Amino acid sequence: MLTLSDDAIVSVNELACHVPGCPPKETVVLVMQGARRMQVSIHKALQDLTEADIALAFATMGRPD
């Protein structure tokens, strides 16, 4: 999915989603590796996420919907 070094920092947080029409929970995944930062928001509760959801979010990061 992502190739990360041993010093990479990964933060995963489940938040209440306040965007109209959004599911009640979203999961935000932040990866920091050196000067590079990547962040994705996935409109699912953490317990409902799959590896495929995370892979798709990072693969399509920065692309318009």
Sequence and secondary structure as in RCSB ss.txt:
>XXXX:A:sequence
MLTLSDDAIVSVNELACHVPGCPPKETVVLVMQGARRMQVSIHKALQDLTEADIALAFATMGRPD
>XXXX:A:secstr
     TT EEEEEEEE  STT  SEEEEEEEEETTEEEEEEESS GGG  HHHHHHHHHTTT   
